[in-house]
Amino acid sequence: MLFLLSLAGLAAFASAPQDPARDGPLLQKAKELAATGPEHALLAKLAGDWDVVWTTHATGSEAKEERGRASGSLLLGGRYVQVLFRMQSGQVPVQAVQLFGFDTLHQLFTSSWRDDLSTWSVECSGPRPEAGAEPGVFELQGAVSDVHDPTGRPFRMRVQVQEAAIAVELRDTLDGREHVVQRQRWTRP
């Protein structure tokens, strides 16, 4: 519904006669916010084909390593990167899609995850790193919901982007404490 209201507002704005004195600053700001920047260039490094190793750390059991593939592609003029995953979880083949972006209006990195093991999404976001922070690293926070906790619980995702490798660490909050539950290592085939 919000999307439709946004489109209606945009259509009304676009169809009304534009007065440069009145609308010029607003149009200029919208143009600036629509442009891609260094954060989008960082995310563009996710594009291409990757071999992925997932190390899952389930509470009370040994770490389990699984392998798969990922393929990233730029969308909408480089404003987003869509990453398609194909992997095995035990004997079960899994497909997933993750959409990364940088929201210039709110100055936040964003991520949205979907997979064929569920029908719900995992959304998270985080600010651009402060000056002097480790290059190529950004952190996102959100709430993860599952059958164990349908109302959601805090989680964090740390992404380190390099030219030939990507490192992702997922931290979940279980029993009131934060735990590393998964590490991913992406490398070029």
Secondary structure, DSSP 4 states (H G I P E B T S, - for coil): -HHHHHHHHHHHHHHSPP-HHHHHHHHHHHHHHHS--HHHHHHHTT-EEEEEEEEE--TTS--EEEEEEEEEEEEGGGTEEEEEEEEEETTEEEEEEEEEEEETTTTEEEEEEEETT-S--EEEEEEPPPTTSPTTEEEEEEEE--SS-TT-EEEEEEEEE-SSEEEEEEEEEETTEEEEEEEEEEE--
